[in-house]
Amino acid sequence: MVSINEVINGKKTIEAAILEAITEARTTCTENGNNSPNCAVAWDIVEELQAEKAHQKQAKHRKTALEDYCEMYPDALECLIYDL
């Protein structure tokens, strides 16, 4: 069974958890029927994991062109930081 705590604690990647949840949802729906409550819950878990993945992707800091440039050329004049 997929545990969101494993993803949060870094024991499992979100992608691996999504794939496992999809497999579990398909198995649950095959065993209990596509209209069963268990099937609906299993697909809800998949949706929540996918939403978390999207949220994590949006939360990542997007570097500016200047930040990329300064990583490549840390001694460039544009990248120097002075303490006043």
Residue, then its C-alpha position, 0 to 999 in steps of 0.5 A: m500500500v502506498s504511504i504518503n509518509e514514505v514520500i514525505n520522509g524521502k524513503k520513496t520518490i513521488e514518481a515511484a509512489i504514483l506508479e505503485a498507487i496506479t497499480e494498486a488502484r487497477t488491482t483494487c478496481t479489478e477485484n472489487g469492480n469499477n463502481s466500488p467505493n474501494c476503487a474510488v478511494a484508490w484512484d483518489i490516492v493517485e490523484e492526491l499524489q499527482a497533485e502533490k507532485a504538481h505542487q512540488k514542481q511549482a514550489k521549486h525555485r526557478k533560477t533567473a538568467l543572471e543566477d545561471y550566469c553567476e553560477m558559471y562565472p562567479d567572478a564576473l562583475e555582475c555577480l560580485i556582492y559587496d558588504l557595505 
